[in-house]
């Protein structure tokens, strides 16, 4: 449900950003906001998803997003996101079985190293599956990028709401890298994988979705404090 909802939102966000010939092109923050305001769907849906997650810690109760969108794009992004998540968790199993360092209680440095390793192995495994399925988004790591961005803003909203209600915040695992750190590490790793000139299209596509998702999160960081500061009833009414 989480990946499905956010994949729809990223599809809505991406659609007005394509050139007329459906080519990907990175936009300036000003161009991004202009396109999104004209479309009027993506950012609104993103804010609603973050607000629902903030209140309930899940998207199981989120309202349905109508499928009046690019279905093929949504399916590709959803497949890429879910494939990366499964591959990342499988990487934890591999690390547990093959690496003594990953057994038992880990110190903060080992936890951090392990998470980065699982992201890298998760990308490699999901890339292999994506190439077989001819899924471009999964082949170049877009699924990993967008899933981490969605987690990043969802947890931000959740913590913001908890502080507003005076509840204790959930503490991240000691040494666990932030989503931003994981994205930066993946970006560097992809730079090593796609280092030749013939992969310029990969770099451009990654930059397109990196800019799209980061600009979305920046907008929501400015917008969500006003939405989540009100009483519970006010928050619920914003979902209608």
Legacy VTK file of the C-alpha trace (Angstrom):
# vtk DataFile Version 3.0
C-alpha trace
ASCII
DATASET POLYDATA
POINTS 240 float
0.000 0.000 0.000
2.799 2.458 0.923
4.741 1.917 -2.305
1.578 1.831 -4.417
0.305 5.162 -3.091
3.625 6.936 -3.468
4.236 5.450 -6.923
0.938 7.033 -8.020
1.967 10.369 -6.516
5.355 10.314 -8.241
3.613 9.483 -11.513
1.296 12.472 -11.061
4.299 14.654 -10.203
6.348 13.452 -13.174
3.683 13.763 -15.863
3.663 17.582 -16.180
7.484 17.595 -16.103
7.966 15.688 -19.349
8.859 17.579 -22.503
6.365 17.506 -25.350
8.243 14.587 -26.898
8.050 12.704 -23.539
11.747 13.253 -22.882
13.053 13.630 -19.351
14.636 16.957 -18.494
15.742 18.309 -15.154
13.905 21.480 -14.207
14.792 24.381 -11.958
12.863 24.663 -8.659
10.892 27.502 -10.208
9.954 25.403 -13.251
9.013 22.520 -10.967
6.646 24.611 -8.858
5.125 26.265 -11.930
4.388 22.891 -13.549
2.966 21.425 -10.347
0.756 24.424 -9.602
-0.618 24.241 -13.116
-1.306 20.512 -12.745
-2.700 20.826 -9.207
-2.680 17.081 -8.398
0.703 15.727 -7.420
1.664 18.005 -4.542
-1.836 17.900 -3.061
-1.824 14.099 -3.090
1.693 13.994 -1.654
0.673 16.269 1.220
-2.366 14.111 1.981
-0.295 10.922 2.055
2.261 12.488 4.393
-0.519 13.805 6.662
-2.243 10.409 6.861
1.055 8.680 7.656
1.784 11.331 10.272
-1.467 10.596 12.087
-1.674 6.819 11.764
1.822 5.558 10.900
0.421 3.703 7.891
-1.286 4.406 4.576
-3.761 1.528 4.932
-6.480 4.072 5.683
-5.455 6.575 3.002
-8.082 7.564 0.469
-7.756 5.983 -2.936
-5.913 7.890 -5.610
-7.914 7.720 -8.853
-6.201 5.947 -11.707
-6.572 8.825 -14.160
-2.832 8.776 -14.634
-0.139 7.199 -16.794
-0.741 3.566 -15.824
2.395 2.245 -17.541
4.569 4.764 -15.700
2.903 3.972 -12.368
3.375 0.215 -12.814
7.050 0.663 -13.738
7.753 2.874 -10.721
5.762 0.671 -8.339
7.529 -2.475 -9.560
10.923 -0.793 -9.157
10.163 0.419 -5.621
8.836 -2.919 -4.385
11.630 -4.880 -6.054
14.272 -2.744 -4.317
12.604 -3.177 -0.918
12.516 -6.961 -1.314
16.107 -7.046 -2.571
17.283 -4.853 0.314
15.678 -7.132 2.895
17.112 -10.191 1.134
20.534 -8.521 1.375
20.104 -8.435 5.155
19.538 -12.202 5.107
22.648 -12.688 2.977
24.695 -10.489 5.309
23.428 -12.389 8.353
24.303 -15.756 6.839
27.672 -14.898 5.332
29.168 -12.222 7.547
30.019 -12.827 11.167
30.103 -9.087 11.675
26.380 -9.002 10.952
25.508 -11.538 13.671
24.327 -10.565 17.133
24.517 -7.063 18.580
26.204 -4.567 16.250
27.825 -1.312 17.207
26.746 1.932 15.550
29.512 1.877 12.934
28.662 -1.711 11.935
24.945 -0.901 11.672
25.748 1.997 9.384
28.095 -0.072 7.225
25.580 -2.915 7.027
22.755 -0.641 5.855
24.866 0.845 3.093
25.946 -2.656 2.043
22.330 -3.852 1.871
21.366 -0.819 -0.213
24.163 -1.549 -2.677
23.427 -5.261 -2.887
19.700 -4.524 -3.020
20.285 -2.248 -5.991
22.449 -4.831 -7.794
19.874 -7.598 -7.273
16.887 -5.451 -8.209
18.804 -4.185 -11.263
19.296 -7.747 -12.479
15.586 -8.473 -12.080
14.638 -5.171 -13.701
16.801 -5.803 -16.751
15.073 -9.142 -17.226
11.670 -7.460 -16.981
12.792 -4.494 -19.139
11.953 -2.123 -16.299
14.007 1.027 -16.851
13.196 2.593 -13.479
14.488 -0.455 -11.620
17.515 -0.846 -13.861
18.914 2.557 -12.911
17.867 2.649 -9.240
14.857 4.955 -9.484
12.826 2.578 -7.307
15.388 2.857 -4.508
15.583 6.632 -4.812
11.827 7.229 -4.716
11.162 4.735 -1.936
13.787 6.389 0.277
12.415 9.859 -0.503
8.896 8.691 0.413
10.146 7.195 3.685
12.104 10.372 4.414
9.140 12.752 4.151
6.710 10.298 5.788
8.924 9.918 8.871
9.451 13.687 8.971
5.688 14.198 9.008
5.224 11.481 11.639
7.794 13.044 13.962
6.301 16.489 13.394
2.845 15.243 14.357
4.150 13.429 17.437
5.836 16.586 18.678
2.623 18.536 18.095
0.668 16.066 20.234
3.383 15.932 22.906
4.091 12.269 22.261
7.493 10.656 22.491
9.289 10.405 19.175
10.407 7.043 17.873
14.162 6.705 18.127
16.012 5.441 15.048
18.344 2.490 15.499
21.752 3.539 16.763
24.045 4.181 13.831
21.300 3.755 11.229
21.988 6.242 8.415
19.355 8.759 7.445
17.464 8.425 4.175
19.415 11.385 2.838
22.715 9.690 3.638
21.543 6.478 2.004
20.499 8.364 -1.141
23.869 10.122 -1.303
25.670 6.790 -0.925
23.540 5.200 -3.641
24.134 8.179 -5.921
27.895 7.710 -5.509
27.599 3.961 -6.079
25.569 4.486 -9.243
28.230 6.885 -10.427
30.713 4.006 -10.234
28.340 1.592 -12.000
27.327 4.031 -14.760
30.622 5.808 -15.357
30.915 5.768 -19.149
29.620 8.354 -21.610
27.101 5.908 -23.035
25.232 6.052 -19.746
24.480 9.774 -20.050
20.770 8.955 -20.392
20.946 7.134 -17.052
22.516 10.152 -15.374
19.855 12.442 -16.844
16.999 10.161 -15.784
18.380 9.809 -12.258
18.810 13.584 -12.063
15.225 14.099 -13.223
13.731 11.930 -10.469
16.253 13.088 -7.876
15.251 16.700 -8.528
11.537 15.807 -8.684
11.515 13.979 -5.348
13.800 16.406 -3.505
11.786 19.443 -4.612
8.601 17.667 -3.525
10.046 16.985 -0.079
11.273 20.572 0.260
7.791 21.857 -0.529
6.224 19.476 1.996
8.682 20.505 4.709
7.443 24.062 4.318
3.771 23.112 4.024
3.284 20.285 6.535
4.030 22.208 9.774
0.912 24.324 9.145
-1.239 21.260 8.359
-0.045 19.101 11.240
-0.102 21.811 13.899
-3.899 21.765 14.260
-6.101 19.471 16.334
-6.840 15.937 15.170
-10.213 16.852 13.722
-8.697 19.610 11.616
-6.106 17.182 10.242
-8.735 14.642 9.299
-10.788 17.251 7.460
-7.777 17.996 5.259
-8.037 14.459 3.859
-11.505 14.934 2.429
LINES 1 241
240 0 1 2 3 4 5 6 7 8 9 10 11 12 13 14 15 16 17 18 19 20 21 22 23 24 25 26 27 28 29 30 31 32 33 34 35 36 37 38 39 40 41 42 43 44 45 46 47 48 49 50 51 52 53 54 55 56 57 58 59 60 61 62 63 64 65 66 67 68 69 70 71 72 73 74 75 76 77 78 79 80 81 82 83 84 85 86 87 88 89 90 91 92 93 94 95 96 97 98 99 100 101 102 103 104 105 106 107 108 109 110 111 112 113 114 115 116 117 118 119 120 121 122 123 124 125 126 127 128 129 130 131 132 133 134 135 136 137 138 139 140 141 142 143 144 145 146 147 148 149 150 151 152 153 154 155 156 157 158 159 160 161 162 163 164 165 166 167 168 169 170 171 172 173 174 175 176 177 178 179 180 181 182 183 184 185 186 187 188 189 190 191 192 193 194 195 196 197 198 199 200 201 202 203 204 205 206 207 208 209 210 211 212 213 214 215 216 217 218 219 220 221 222 223 224 225 226 227 228 229 230 231 232 233 234 235 236 237 238 239
